[in-house]
Amino acid sequence: MRSLASLLALLFLTILACSREKLGEPEAFPGNESAEKVRIWQTDKGRRLWELMADSMEQAGDTVRVKGVRLTFYDRHGKAQSVLTSDSGRYYQSSEDMAAYGRVEVNGQDGSYLSTESLFYSKKQEEIFTEDRVYIRTQDKEVWGRGLVSDPGLTRIEIKEEVTGKGQEEEWQR
């Protein structure tokens, strides 16, 4: 079953595509329904999971492609827990999963910071993950590695391999 956010996004895209044709404006993504300056969100049983803002958006079958991504993740109490930014991304309507590509950065509410080239979100697991190189900075340490699994708020982070880092007056490697 498609979420309400997906249906609203599709309706919004249809309206904007029709009005864009009348105005003769160029499409952000040629050949498909598209929109600019988009804001959508997803809820689960009344609880907001995330809010997506994008410079432009394209609907192509089951996939919504976005550019200029700003994605806010919310915790179980409805409080913003982190903000992800990236050059582009995709939302897969059937699974409700997402992917972010190009200069992906996540800023946690606690001051933590993650940087990588691609990052994926699983709605079912409520986790973010990547196989790419990662850099993480917290108040007292810096960590580099390859591959990551974390909650969207960056409070429970596992780096898969090639882990190095430094913290208050210590350097370590795993």
C-alpha positions in Angstrom: 0.0 0.0 0.0 1.4 3.4 -1.0 1.7 5.9 1.8 -0.2 9.2 1.9 3.0 11.0 1.2 3.4 9.2 -2.1 -0.1 9.9 -3.2 0.2 13.6 -2.3 3.6 13.8 -4.1 2.1 12.3 -7.2 -0.9 14.7 -7.1 1.4 17.6 -6.6 3.6 16.5 -9.5 0.6 16.2 -11.8 -0.6 19.7 -11.0 2.8 21.2 -11.4 3.5 19.4 -14.6 0.3 20.7 -16.1 0.9 24.3 -15.0 4.5 24.1 -16.2 3.4 23.1 -19.7 1.1 26.2 -19.8 3.9 28.5 -18.7 6.4 27.0 -21.2 9.0 26.5 -18.4 11.7 23.9 -19.0 11.4 20.6 -17.0 14.0 19.9 -14.3 14.0 16.2 -15.5 13.0 15.9 -19.2 10.5 13.2 -20.1 8.7 12.6 -16.7 6.5 14.4 -14.3 8.6 16.9 -12.3 8.3 19.7 -9.7 10.6 22.3 -8.1 10.9 23.3 -4.4 9.2 20.2 -3.1 8.4 19.3 0.6 7.0 15.9 1.5 7.0 13.8 4.6 6.3 10.3 5.8 4.4 9.1 8.8 3.8 5.7 10.4 0.7 5.4 12.5 0.6 9.2 13.1 4.4 9.4 13.9 6.4 11.6 11.6 9.5 9.5 10.4 11.1 12.1 8.0 10.6 15.3 6.1 12.1 15.8 2.6 12.8 19.1 1.0 14.3 19.2 -2.5 15.1 21.7 -5.1 13.6 19.5 -7.8 11.8 16.2 -8.1 10.9 13.7 -10.8 8.4 10.8 -10.7 9.5 7.8 -12.8 7.4 4.7 -12.1 8.0 3.5 -8.5 11.0 5.8 -8.1 11.0 9.5 -7.1 14.3 11.2 -8.0 15.3 14.4 -6.2 18.1 17.0 -6.5 19.3 19.4 -3.8 18.2 17.1 -0.9 17.6 18.2 2.7 16.1 15.3 4.7 15.2 15.6 8.4 14.8 12.4 10.4 12.5 12.4 13.5 12.8 10.3 16.7 9.9 8.3 18.3 8.8 11.4 20.1 8.5 13.6 17.0 11.7 15.5 17.7 14.2 16.2 14.9 17.2 13.9 15.5 19.3 14.6 12.4 19.5 16.4 9.0 20.9 14.8 5.9 21.9 16.9 2.9 23.1 15.5 -0.5 23.4 16.5 -4.2 20.7 14.0 -5.2 18.6 11.1 -4.0 15.9 8.6 -4.7 12.7 7.5 -2.8 11.4 4.0 -3.7 7.6 4.0 -3.1 7.0 0.3 -2.9 9.6 -0.3 -0.1 9.5 3.3 1.3 13.3 3.2 1.3 15.6 6.0 0.3 19.1 6.6 -1.2 21.3 9.8 -1.1 24.2 10.4 -3.5 27.0 12.9 -3.8 28.5 14.9 -0.9 26.2 13.2 1.7 26.4 14.8 5.1 24.4 14.0 8.2 24.3 16.4 11.2 23.0 15.0 14.4 21.2 17.1 17.0 24.0 16.2 19.5 26.6 17.8 17.3 27.7 14.6 15.6 28.6 14.7 11.9 28.9 12.1 9.2 30.3 12.5 5.7 30.2 10.0 2.8 29.4 9.7 -0.9 26.3 7.6 -0.7 23.9 6.6 2.1 20.8 4.5 2.2 17.8 4.4 4.5 15.7 1.3 5.3 12.3 2.1 6.6 11.8 -1.4 7.8 15.0 -1.3 9.8 14.9 2.4 10.5 18.6 2.5 9.8 21.0 4.3 7.5 23.9 2.4 5.9 26.6 2.6 3.3 29.5 0.6 1.9 31.5 3.7 1.0 34.2 5.4 3.0 32.9 7.4 6.0 34.2 10.2 8.2 32.5 10.8 11.6 33.1 13.6 14.1 31.7 13.8 17.6 32.5 16.2 20.4 35.5 14.2 21.5 36.6 12.0 18.6 37.1 11.6 14.8 36.7 8.3 13.1 37.4 7.1 9.5 36.4 3.8 7.9 34.6 2.0 5.2 31.0 0.8 5.5 28.5 1.9 8.2 25.3 1.0 9.8 23.6 3.5 12.2 20.3 4.8 13.5 19.3 8.0 11.7 20.2 10.1 14.8 23.9 8.8 14.7 23.6 7.6 18.3 24.3 3.9 17.5 27.1 3.7 14.9 28.9 0.6 13.6 31.7 1.1 11.1 32.4 -2.1 9.2 36.1 -2.1 8.2 39.3 -0.1 7.9 38.6 1.8 11.1 41.0 4.5 12.3 40.4 7.4 14.6 41.6 9.7 17.3 40.0 11.0 20.5 41.1 13.0 23.4 44.9 12.5 23.4 44.6 9.0 21.9 44.9 7.5 18.5 43.6 4.0 17.7 43.1 1.6 14.9 41.0 -1.5 14.5 
